[in-house]
Amino acid sequence: MRASEDNAPSRSGIARLISPWEYRHLPVVANVRFTAGGFQLGVGLVLLSLGRKAETAAERGKCYRWAAWFLTMAALQLTGGILDARADRSASR
């Protein structure tokens, strides 16, 4: 074991899923995840609207696949931000 992990406080629940560096910087990491998720959500919505206006089925399918990718990543980022914020709230008690 490394010396830096010997002095780390014991964690339980959701906090065990978070890496030690992220656990020490939970508010910052949560805000970064919320920002990234919001950006990806915006890109996904723009791609959805471009897919509706596409002229060919190939272009439409390509836009919809990219939109699905970005919307899935946005959902994961926002879920991670919620979990980090919840862990930060429980750690500060």
Buried (B, 14 or more C-beta within 10 A) or exposed (E): EEEEEEEEEEBEEEBEEBEEEBBEEBEEBBBBBBEBBBBBBEBBBBBBEBBEEBEEEEEBEBBBEBBEBBBEBBBBBBEBBBBBBBBBEBBEE
